[in-house]
Amino acid sequence: MPVFLPATSYEYATVQKVAGDHFVTESDVVAAEEPLEIRVGFGPTGAREHRTLAITMRTPGHDFELTAGFLLTEGLIQSRHDLTGVIYCPDVEKEEERENVVRAELAPHVVADMPRLERHFYTSSSCGVCGKTSIDAVHASSCPVLPTAGPYVAARVIHELPARQREAQALFEQTGGLHAAALFSATGELLLLREDVGRHNALDKVIGAALLNEQLPLHEHIVLVSGRASFELVQKAAVAGIPVLAAVGAPSSLAVQAAADFGMTLLGFVRQQRYNIYTGAWRIQAETPADPSTHHATHSA
């Protein structure tokens, strides 16, 4: 099935290709990277305020999904009903910047603690997260409780995920410069894939699409991310209710700690028919068990 690539998702660059001592000038495709300013409208009807919440570097495309996923995983909204709409902001100074500024309108009942949010985003961007304090904050932000009775995933299914993800990565095949997040069923069916220059953005786009389609929580699903598994990716997956997070690369120590605390199954180095299970090994089965009580015996061992 052909994959449509938005024209804004890539650009062309003139490059010198070198093979041995041979130089050739050619046109090459590179992944587009542009800033996205996320603004929010909040407050009761008749007394609305509009503020800039964050600026993130992203690959243009699926901007509304990215915004919705970002708002959810950062704790500003809890469900689709907290969001009345997302638009490209019409009141920008330069016409060419219009599609780089979005405004999300929060429902009147949503209380937006902007000083706290601004402090959080400043801290996250300047000095990173703070270990257990950050994990506790996720637990306190109405994070969905992950299922304790499945889903059970056949070990062979995990082996199949990277190839299925790569087959659907149209932009990566052209540019070689994008991360991907892919949503699968527990049986390995590819349901959704998004690409971006940022790992976090790619996952936010997937989660945002599920949010806008009112499919959360994703309790029966697997997410595969390219690159390594950081704490932030585990946190975002937990907020969306994703029980199995697989990564092509390695997890960080804090990612492992967070996944264990959330009851999440975390897999790393998922490539070349191998992978490591860091937490939640009971969900991964040599064969899908017929008797759900198998989980309890395995989990308590």
Disulfide bonds with the S-S distance in Angstrom:
none
